[in-house]
Amino acid sequence: MKQFIAPVLVAAAVLGCSNQQIYPPAPAKAAASSDWYYLLGPGDSINVFVWGNPEVSGSFPIRPDGKMTMNLVEDLQASGKTPTQLAREIEKILSRYIQDPVVTVIVGGGVGPLSQQIRVLGQATKPQALSYRENMSLVDVMIAVGGITDFANGNGASILRVVDGKPQQLSVRLEDLIKGGDITANVDMVPGDVLVIPESWF
């Protein structure tokens, strides 16, 4: 969570700054996403299947506090875990009541934890938080938010990213990418990225 707070605070400062700053360009390829695994988060819906025990199985939501409750299992921390990790923990709890339970957890829908969402701030047509998907790029994000507004300084946009625990600010060229069709301006996104699109001052 600390890694997420820092970029958002920087984003607020960037949006309120009247002077366009120059940042190092975002790398085209982001190696950090190669070992990415989906983590469960508040608001996710999960299907828990317990082999041979349909009365225990079912579809259950993850609450805003990150916990879930299902048949025979109460207030189990689910947020921040992979579906497989959660399945193993459910098996341990159910083993008190069922002999050798075998559990499968399937994600029905959701956006994952805050630390893995992509957030778009400023002059996007539809600023929002997006669920990160494997191999997600800047083009994918722009499609999801409907592009940029007429008041956006697209080439002054930046990505706030945490690398090895340290916040970085990287420049991207949305104007060239969207309106100029310059595919070299496309870059990989990383879970937790915050895309800041400032307003044009002229």
C-alpha positions as CSV (number, residue, x, y, z in Angstrom):
1,M,0.0,0.0,0.0
2,K,2.9,2.4,0.8
3,Q,4.2,1.9,-2.8
4,F,0.8,3.0,-4.1
5,I,0.4,6.1,-1.9
6,A,3.7,7.7,-3.0
7,P,2.8,7.8,-6.8
8,V,-0.6,9.3,-6.1
9,L,0.8,12.1,-4.0
10,V,3.3,12.9,-6.8
11,A,0.4,12.8,-9.3
12,A,-1.5,15.4,-7.4
13,A,1.6,17.7,-7.5
14,V,2.1,17.1,-11.2
15,L,-1.6,17.9,-12.1
16,G,-1.3,21.2,-10.2
17,C,2.0,22.3,-11.7
18,S,1.9,24.9,-14.5
19,N,5.4,24.3,-15.9
20,Q,5.8,21.2,-18.1
21,Q,8.7,19.1,-16.9
22,I,10.9,16.7,-18.8
23,Y,11.3,13.2,-17.4
24,P,13.2,10.2,-18.7
25,P,11.1,8.3,-21.3
26,A,9.3,5.2,-20.3
27,P,11.0,2.0,-21.6
28,A,9.2,0.3,-24.4
29,K,9.4,-3.0,-22.7
30,A,8.8,-3.5,-19.0
31,A,10.5,-6.7,-17.7
32,A,8.7,-6.3,-14.4
33,S,5.5,-7.6,-15.9
34,S,7.0,-11.0,-17.0
35,D,6.6,-12.6,-13.6
36,W,3.2,-11.1,-12.9
37,Y,0.5,-13.1,-11.1
38,Y,-3.0,-12.0,-10.6
39,L,-3.7,-11.2,-6.9
40,L,-7.2,-11.1,-5.5
41,G,-8.5,-7.8,-4.2
42,P,-11.6,-6.2,-2.6
43,G,-14.6,-6.4,-4.8
44,D,-13.5,-9.6,-6.6
45,S,-16.0,-12.4,-7.0
46,I,-14.6,-15.9,-6.6
47,N,-16.0,-19.4,-7.2
48,V,-14.8,-21.9,-4.6
49,F,-15.3,-25.5,-5.7
50,V,-14.7,-28.2,-3.1
51,W,-14.5,-31.6,-4.7
52,G,-17.3,-34.0,-3.6
53,N,-18.8,-31.3,-1.3
54,P,-21.3,-29.1,-3.3
55,E,-22.9,-27.9,-0.1
56,V,-19.7,-26.1,0.8
57,S,-18.9,-24.9,-2.7
58,G,-20.3,-21.6,-4.1
59,S,-19.6,-18.1,-5.3
60,F,-18.4,-15.6,-2.7
61,P,-17.3,-11.9,-2.8
62,I,-14.2,-10.5,-1.3
63,R,-15.3,-7.7,1.1
64,P,-13.9,-4.1,1.2
65,D,-11.7,-5.2,4.1
66,G,-10.0,-7.8,1.9
67,K,-11.6,-10.8,3.7
68,M,-14.1,-13.4,2.6
69,T,-16.7,-15.7,4.3
70,M,-17.9,-19.0,2.9
71,N,-19.5,-22.1,4.2
72,L,-17.5,-23.3,7.3
73,V,-14.9,-20.5,6.7
74,E,-15.3,-17.1,8.3
75,D,-13.3,-13.9,7.9
76,L,-10.4,-15.4,5.9
77,Q,-7.9,-12.9,4.4
78,A,-8.1,-13.2,0.6
79,S,-6.9,-9.9,-0.7
80,G,-3.2,-10.0,-1.9
81,K,-3.2,-13.7,-2.5
82,T,-3.2,-15.7,-5.7
83,P,-6.2,-18.0,-6.2
84,T,-4.0,-21.0,-5.6
85,Q,-2.7,-19.7,-2.3
86,L,-6.2,-19.0,-1.2
87,A,-7.3,-22.5,-2.2
88,R,-4.6,-24.1,-0.1
89,E,-5.6,-22.0,3.0
90,I,-9.2,-23.0,2.5
91,E,-8.2,-26.6,2.4
92,K,-6.4,-26.3,5.7
93,I,-9.5,-24.8,7.4
94,L,-11.9,-27.3,5.8
95,S,-9.7,-30.2,6.9
96,R,-11.1,-29.7,10.4
97,Y,-14.5,-30.8,9.0
98,I,-13.8,-32.7,5.8
99,Q,-11.3,-35.5,5.2
100,D,-8.6,-34.5,2.7
101,P,-10.5,-31.6,1.0
102,V,-9.5,-30.6,-2.5
103,V,-10.3,-27.0,-3.3
104,T,-10.2,-25.0,-6.5
105,V,-10.6,-21.2,-6.6
106,I,-11.7,-19.5,-9.8
107,V,-11.9,-15.7,-10.3
108,G,-15.3,-14.7,-11.5
109,G,-14.6,-11.0,-11.9
110,G,-12.9,-8.0,-10.3
111,V,-10.0,-5.6,-10.6
112,G,-7.5,-7.0,-8.2
113,P,-5.8,-5.1,-5.3
114,L,-5.0,-1.4,-5.4
115,S,-1.3,-2.2,-5.9
116,Q,-2.0,-4.0,-9.2
117,Q,-4.5,-1.6,-10.7
118,I,-3.7,0.9,-13.5
119,R,-4.9,4.4,-12.6
120,V,-5.5,7.2,-15.1
121,L,-5.7,10.7,-13.8
122,G,-6.3,14.1,-15.4
123,Q,-7.3,14.8,-19.0
124,A,-8.5,11.4,-20.1
125,T,-12.0,11.1,-21.6
126,K,-12.9,8.7,-18.8
127,P,-10.4,8.8,-15.9
128,Q,-10.6,5.6,-14.0
129,A,-8.9,2.6,-12.3
130,L,-8.3,-0.4,-14.6
131,S,-7.6,-4.0,-13.9
132,Y,-4.1,-4.9,-15.1
133,R,-3.9,-7.5,-17.8
134,E,-0.9,-9.5,-18.9
135,N,1.1,-7.6,-21.6
136,M,-1.0,-4.5,-21.2
137,S,0.3,-1.5,-23.1
138,L,-0.3,2.2,-23.2
139,V,-2.5,1.7,-26.3
140,D,-4.8,-0.7,-24.3
141,V,-5.1,1.9,-21.5
142,M,-6.0,4.7,-24.0
143,I,-8.7,2.5,-25.6
144,A,-10.2,1.7,-22.1
145,V,-10.4,5.4,-21.1
146,G,-11.6,6.7,-24.5
147,G,-8.4,8.6,-25.3
148,I,-7.6,12.2,-24.2
149,T,-9.7,15.3,-24.1
150,D,-9.2,18.4,-26.3
151,F,-7.6,20.2,-23.4
152,A,-4.9,17.5,-22.7
153,N,-1.2,18.1,-23.1
154,G,-0.8,14.5,-24.4
155,N,3.0,14.7,-24.9
156,G,3.4,16.1,-21.4
157,A,1.9,13.0,-19.8
158,S,3.9,10.8,-17.5
159,I,3.7,7.4,-15.8
160,L,4.4,7.2,-12.1
161,R,6.0,3.8,-11.4
162,V,7.6,2.2,-8.4
163,V,10.8,0.3,-9.3
164,D,12.6,-1.6,-6.6
165,G,10.7,0.3,-3.9
166,K,11.6,3.7,-5.4
167,P,9.1,6.0,-7.2
168,Q,10.0,7.0,-10.7
169,Q,8.4,9.5,-13.1
170,L,8.6,8.6,-16.8
171,S,7.5,10.6,-19.8
172,V,5.1,9.3,-22.5
173,R,3.9,10.8,-25.8
174,L,0.1,10.3,-25.9
175,E,-0.4,13.0,-28.6
176,D,2.1,11.2,-30.9
177,L,0.6,7.8,-30.1
178,I,-3.1,8.6,-30.5
179,K,-3.3,11.4,-33.0
180,G,0.0,10.9,-34.9
181,G,-0.2,7.1,-35.0
182,D,3.5,6.8,-33.8
183,I,3.7,3.2,-32.6
184,T,7.1,3.9,-31.1
185,A,5.3,5.9,-28.5
186,N,3.6,2.8,-27.2
187,V,5.1,1.3,-24.0
188,D,4.3,-1.6,-21.7
189,M,2.4,-0.9,-18.5
190,V,3.2,-2.4,-15.1
191,P,0.8,-3.3,-12.3
192,G,0.4,-0.3,-10.1
193,D,1.3,2.3,-12.7
194,V,-0.4,5.7,-12.5
195,L,-0.8,7.6,-15.8
196,V,-1.0,11.4,-15.3
197,I,-2.3,13.5,-18.2
198,P,-1.9,17.2,-17.6
199,E,-4.0,20.0,-19.0
200,S,-2.5,22.1,-21.8
201,W,-1.8,25.7,-20.8
202,F,-2.2,27.2,-24.2
